[in-house]
Amino acid sequence: MQVYTLQPRTALEFLLAGQPYRPDADLCRADGFLDNSVQIVRAYDWMAAKLARQDMPPKPDALPVWVWHRFDSSRPDLRRHRPYAPGVLLELEVDPARVLLSDFDLWHAPLNATFLGTEKDSVAFDRKCEQRGYGDGGDFWQDTELTALVCDSWELCLDLDWHAPDWFGVPYRQKKIQGVMWEIRPEDLIRHRFYTGWKWRA
C-alpha cells in the first residue's frame, strides 16, 4: 500500500540511519497539544486502540504515525495545502496489515466527541440525551450507555464504504482517506521531499 506522511526532518534522519521512526509519546502529550483537551485525547486513544487490535503496538503507551492514503490527488499537494512548519514529505510503501485506514471527514466525529450516524440515528441519540437531561453541550460522557453508543458509532469512520446521503459523508471515490501505523521502517521509504512551511516564508 502506498501512503504519504508529513513529518519533522528528524524522521528522515532516523530512516537514513537505518532506524525506525516512531512518534515520541511524551512530546505528543506535552502541554499545548493532546493534554489540553479531554475529547482529543479520547479520540486519539480510541484510534490507537483500534490499531492495536489489528497490529501489536511496540510499547503500551505508543501513539501512531498518521499517514495519507488518498487526499485530493494521489498524494498531498503542498502547493495547495501548505504545512505550517518545515518538514519532509515521505512517500512510503507498506504492508496493508500495518495500516488502519479511516475517512478523514468522518474522523471529525471522534475529534468533536459527537455521535456519528444517519440523520434518523442522530436524532434518536439527541432525543435520548434530552430525556436524560443532557441538552446542548451536556456532558453525556458520565452516562455509561450513551458513552458506549457514541464510541460504537465512531466505527463508521473506519468503514470506507459508509456515508449517509444528504446528511453526512461522501461516496468512496470522493473520500479523503487517512491512516495510522505504529512506525515507519527504513525499508518503507520510497522517496522524500523537503518543504519550508508557510510560517518561514518571506
N, C-alpha and C positions, 0 to 999 in steps of 0.2 A: 504494500500500500504506500502511495506517495503522499507525504504530508509536509507542511511547512510550519516553521515557528520563528517568531521574532524574539531574540534573546540578547542579554548583555554579551559583550565581546569576550568576556571571560569564559563563556560557554564553549566558544570555538577553541580557546586555548586548551581547555580540558580535553577536547576531542582530538586535537592535533598532537597532544602529548600521550595519546593512547588511553585516556581515562574516560569513563562515562560521566556525563553531566547530569546532576540531579539538583532540583531546587533546594535551597537552604531553608528548611522549615522555620528556623529561628528568625530569619530575615522576613519571610512571608508573614509571620505572625507579629512582626515588630509594630511599634506604635505608628499609627497613621495608615495602616493597611488592614489586615484581616481583623485584628482585635478591636477595631474601632466600630464594629457593627456585629451584633449578635447574629443578625439574619444572614450576613455574608459568610461568617464562619460556619453557620449551619448549612448553607448551600454548598460551600466548598467541601466540607466534611462529608456531606451526603454523596457528592460526586466521587470523592476519593473512596468511600465505602463501596460504591457500585463498581469502581475499577478493581478494587481488591477482591471482589467476587469473581472477576474474570482473570486477573493476573496478580500473583502474590507480590505485595509491596516489599521493597528492600529492607525496610525497618518500620516499626509500629507507627511512628509519628510522621511518616513520609507524606509529602504533598506532591501531586503530579505536575508534569510538564504539560502545558496547554499547546495544542497544535491546530492548524487549519488543514482540513482535508479538501474543502472547497469553499472559496469566498465568492466574489463577484465573477472571477475567472478561475482558471485552474490554480493560480497562486495569488497571494496578496499583491495588489498593485500599490507600491509605495509612493507613486505619484499622486494617487487619489486619497490614500489613507496614510498620511504621513505620521510616523511614530513621534512621540514627544521627545524621547531621549535617544542618543546614539546607540547603535546596537548592530546586530548582524541577523540577516535573514538566512535561515538554514533550510535547505531542501533535503528531505530525508526519504529513504525507502526502508520501511519497517514491516515486520510480520503483523498482519491484521489482528492476530490474537493478543498483541500487546497494547492495542489501542481501543479505547471505548469512545465511540462516536456519539454525537448528540446534535440536536438542532439549536443553532446559536440563538435564534429569536425565542424559541420556547424555553430556553435556559433562563430567560429573564423571569420566569415564574418562580423558580427556586431563589434566584437572586433577590427578588422583591417579596419573598415569603408569601406568595399568593397561590390560590388553588388554580390548577390547570385542567381544563376540560372543555366540553362543548358548552354552548350557551345554556342549554337545559340543565346540565350538571352544575354549572357555575351558579346559576340562580338558586338551585336546590341547596347548594352549600351555603350561600349567603343567607338563605331563609333559616337554615339550621343554626347558623351563628346568631342571627337576630333572636331566635326563640330561646337561646341560652344566654342572652344578654350581652353578646359581643357585637356591637354595632360597628360603624366605620372606624377603623383604626383600633378596634378592640383587640385585646391580647388573647386570642383564642388558643395560643400555644400552651396555656395552662390546662387546656381540656385535652385529655388523652385521646379521645375518639376523634376529635376534629383535627388534632395534630397528625394522627395516622391517616386520615382521609387526604390531607394536604400532601403529605410526603408520598403517599401512594400515587397521587395524581401526577407527581413530577416524573414518574416513569414514562409518561408520554413524550417527554423531551428526548428520550433515548430511542423512541420509535420513529425512525426516519420516514415512515410511510404515513404517519398520522398528521392530519390537520382537520380543522373544523371549518368548512366553507362558510364564508360570510360572517365568521366570528373570530377565529384566531388561527394563525399558522398559514403556510402555503404548501402547494404540492411539492413532491420530492425534487423535481427538476429545478425548482426555484429556491430551494433551501440553501442557506449558508451552513455548512457542516463543519463543526469543530470536533476536537477530540482531546483525550487526556491519556498520558502514558507515564510510567514511573521514571524513566530515564532515557537519555539519548546516548547511544553507544557509538564509538568511533566508526564502526562498520556501517552505521545507518547513514552517514553523511555522503551526499551526492555532490553538492556544491554549496557555496555560500556567497553572500553579497553584503558588504558593509553599507550602512546608511547613517546619515548625520543626525536626523531628528530635527523637527522644526524649531525647537527651543534654541538650538545652537546656530540657526541660520541667521545671516546678517539681515 
